[in-house]
Amino acid sequence: MHIEPYTPHQLDAVIRLSLRAWGPVFDSIQNAMDADVYQAFYPDNWRVSQQKAVEDVCAGEDTNVWVAIDAGSTVGFVAVKLDSESSMGEIYMVAVDPDFQGQGIGSALIEFTLDWMKDAGMSVAMVETGGDPGHAPARRTYEKLGFGLLPIARYFKKL
């Protein structure tokens, strides 16, 4: 496996692996969230909004994206945003194809971006994730790599 800069011809592969990877996460979110609020967030199915989010991130001028390649296939990706004012880099989006999860690819992508952020002059790295069961593997990875949790409560109510 190696990590390389994203190119637009990899978009379809990145979308496919992301939607496959995030299926269990969105099932968990749906179970954890009020049904009316979930429907308000994802009226056309979460896959529609997430595909658009991946497309926007990959095309974003303010985002740096890399892909993990294994045996010629795109098996993961990570997107990073930098805020030079606060010297903080944000791991904005990360996903690994379910067929390749548990092999250290997510950790390798994150470690790669942490080194890149440091070289870019950032002094802090941040990543957000959910507290629901579907995000447990992501939380374990972040904690294993030395990220510390800042507990935040975010409440939603359908109007």
C-alpha positions as CSV (number, residue, x, y, z in Angstrom):
1,M,0.0,0.0,0.0
2,H,1.2,3.5,-0.8
3,I,-0.3,7.0,-0.4
4,E,-0.4,9.5,-3.2
5,P,-2.0,12.8,-4.0
6,Y,-5.6,12.5,-5.2
7,T,-6.4,13.1,-8.9
8,P,-9.8,13.7,-10.4
9,H,-9.8,10.4,-12.2
10,Q,-10.0,8.7,-8.8
11,L,-13.3,10.4,-7.8
12,D,-15.6,7.5,-8.7
13,A,-13.5,5.1,-6.7
14,V,-13.3,7.5,-3.7
15,I,-17.1,7.9,-3.7
16,R,-17.7,4.2,-4.0
17,L,-15.4,3.2,-1.1
18,S,-16.7,6.1,1.0
19,L,-20.3,5.1,0.7
20,R,-19.5,1.5,1.4
21,A,-17.4,2.5,4.4
22,W,-20.0,4.9,5.8
23,G,-23.0,2.6,5.5
24,P,-22.7,1.2,9.0
25,V,-22.0,4.6,10.4
26,F,-25.2,6.1,9.0
27,D,-27.2,3.1,10.2
28,S,-25.9,3.8,13.6
29,I,-26.6,7.5,13.3
30,Q,-30.2,6.7,12.2
31,N,-30.7,4.5,15.3
32,A,-29.2,7.1,17.6
33,M,-31.1,10.1,16.3
34,D,-34.7,11.1,16.4
35,A,-36.4,9.8,13.2
36,D,-37.8,13.2,12.2
37,V,-34.4,14.9,12.7
38,Y,-32.7,12.2,10.7
39,Q,-35.2,12.6,7.9
40,A,-34.7,16.4,7.9
41,F,-30.9,15.9,7.6
42,Y,-31.1,13.3,4.9
43,P,-34.4,13.7,3.0
44,D,-33.1,12.1,-0.1
45,N,-31.1,9.3,1.5
46,W,-27.8,9.9,3.2
47,R,-25.9,8.5,0.2
48,V,-27.0,11.5,-1.9
49,S,-25.7,14.1,0.5
50,Q,-22.5,12.2,1.3
51,Q,-21.7,11.7,-2.4
52,K,-22.0,15.5,-2.9
53,A,-19.9,16.1,0.2
54,V,-17.1,13.9,-1.1
55,E,-17.3,15.5,-4.6
56,D,-17.1,19.0,-3.0
57,V,-14.2,18.0,-0.7
58,C,-12.3,16.5,-3.6
59,A,-12.8,19.6,-5.7
60,G,-12.3,22.1,-2.9
61,E,-9.5,24.6,-3.4
62,D,-9.0,24.7,0.4
63,T,-8.7,21.0,0.8
64,N,-5.7,18.6,0.3
65,V,-6.7,15.1,-0.5
66,W,-4.6,11.9,-0.7
67,V,-5.6,8.3,-1.6
68,A,-4.3,5.0,-0.4
69,I,-3.5,2.6,-3.3
70,D,-3.2,-1.2,-2.9
71,A,-2.5,-3.4,-5.8
72,G,-3.5,-0.6,-8.2
73,S,-6.9,0.0,-6.5
74,T,-8.0,3.1,-4.5
75,V,-8.7,1.6,-1.0
76,G,-8.9,4.7,1.1
77,F,-8.7,8.5,1.2
78,V,-8.2,11.4,3.5
79,A,-9.0,15.1,3.1
80,V,-7.3,17.8,5.2
81,K,-7.9,21.6,5.6
82,L,-5.4,24.0,7.1
83,D,-6.1,27.2,9.0
84,S,-2.9,29.2,9.0
85,E,-4.4,31.8,11.4
86,S,-4.9,29.2,14.2
87,S,-2.0,26.9,13.0
88,M,-4.5,24.1,13.1
89,G,-4.9,21.3,10.5
90,E,-8.2,19.5,10.3
91,I,-8.7,15.9,9.1
92,Y,-11.9,16.8,7.4
93,M,-12.9,13.4,5.9
94,V,-11.4,9.9,5.9
95,A,-12.6,6.5,4.8
96,V,-11.2,3.1,4.1
97,D,-12.9,0.5,1.9
98,P,-14.6,-2.1,4.2
99,D,-12.7,-4.9,2.4
100,F,-9.4,-3.3,3.5
101,Q,-10.4,-2.1,7.0
102,G,-8.4,-3.4,10.0
103,Q,-5.1,-3.5,8.0
104,G,-3.8,-0.1,9.3
105,I,-4.7,1.9,6.2
106,G,-6.7,4.5,8.1
107,S,-3.9,4.9,10.6
108,A,-1.3,5.2,7.8
109,L,-3.5,7.9,6.1
110,I,-3.8,9.8,9.3
111,E,-0.1,9.6,10.2
112,F,0.8,10.7,6.7
113,T,-1.4,13.8,7.1
114,L,-0.1,14.6,10.6
115,D,3.4,14.7,9.2
116,W,2.2,16.8,6.3
117,M,0.4,19.2,8.6
118,K,3.5,19.6,10.8
119,D,5.7,20.2,7.7
120,A,3.1,22.8,6.6
121,G,3.6,24.7,9.9
122,M,0.6,23.6,11.8
123,S,0.9,23.1,15.6
124,V,-2.4,21.4,16.3
125,A,-4.3,18.7,14.5
126,M,-8.1,18.2,14.9
127,V,-10.6,15.5,13.8
128,E,-14.3,15.3,14.6
129,T,-16.3,12.1,14.7
130,G,-19.5,10.8,16.2
131,G,-20.1,9.4,19.6
132,D,-22.5,6.7,18.4
133,P,-21.5,3.0,18.1
134,G,-20.9,3.3,14.3
135,H,-18.1,5.7,14.9
136,A,-16.3,3.5,17.6
137,P,-13.7,2.2,15.2
138,A,-12.8,5.8,14.1
139,R,-12.6,6.9,17.8
140,R,-10.2,4.0,18.6
141,T,-8.0,4.9,15.7
142,Y,-7.8,8.6,16.7
143,E,-7.1,7.7,20.3
144,K,-4.5,5.1,19.3
145,L,-2.7,7.9,17.3
146,G,-2.6,10.2,20.3
147,F,-5.7,12.5,19.8
148,G,-7.4,13.6,23.0
149,L,-11.1,13.9,23.3
150,L,-12.9,17.2,24.0
151,P,-16.4,16.2,25.1
152,I,-19.0,18.3,23.3
153,A,-22.7,17.9,23.5
154,R,-24.7,18.7,20.4
155,Y,-28.5,18.5,20.7
156,F,-31.0,18.4,17.8
157,K,-34.8,19.0,17.7
158,K,-37.1,18.9,14.7
159,L,-39.1,22.1,14.3
